[in-house]
Amino acid sequence: MMTCRISGFADLTLSHLVLDYNGTLALDGSPLEDVREAVDALADSLQIHVVTADTFGRAAEALEGWPVYLSILESGEEAQQKELYVQSLGAEEVVAVGNGRNDGRMLSVAALGIGVLGPEGAASTTLLSADVVTRDIQSALSLLCHTDRLRATLRC
């Protein structure tokens, strides 16, 4: 569990980290550099979930041995499936991270939504749904490892 009191925003008590895969954790189906180390560091504090439509069909193999729960979505209505996944965990205890158009709904229902500008770019609607936007996944995960940075960004 991770707690963070942010004046003017929320008192966060987070138990789950929900990550999009392609475009957020991975590019063209392969994990981005240095992501594994950050995920490993957060696994002591948060239960980590990866939700994906698995566009390239490589997520299970690429994430083998990672401390994550992988959920491969059915084709169609991925945005709704991601939102329901976050809600099933208890949205008030979830930080969600994504970049694609189908990530916006999960970011908006999570206690904390982080939009990522990765090498694929990001959907503008998703960025507008986020509480905070970072330049890449490493920066997003670093905010969670160093919550004073998160507090500095979101406080009033």
Secondary structure as UniProt FT lines:
FT   STRAND          2..6
FT   TURN            7..9
FT   STRAND          10..14
FT   STRAND          16..20
FT   TURN            23..25
FT   STRAND          26..27
FT   TURN            28..29
FT   STRAND          30..31
FT   TURN            33..34
FT   HELIX           35..42
FT   TURN            43..45
FT   STRAND          47..52
FT   TURN            55..56
FT   HELIX           59..62
FT   TURN            63..65
FT   STRAND          68..72
FT   HELIX           78..89
FT   HELIX           91..93
FT   STRAND          94..98
FT   HELIX           101..103
FT   HELIX           104..109
FT   STRAND          112..116
FT   TURN            119..120
FT   HELIX           124..129
FT   STRAND          132..134
FT   HELIX           137..145
FT   HELIX           147..154
//
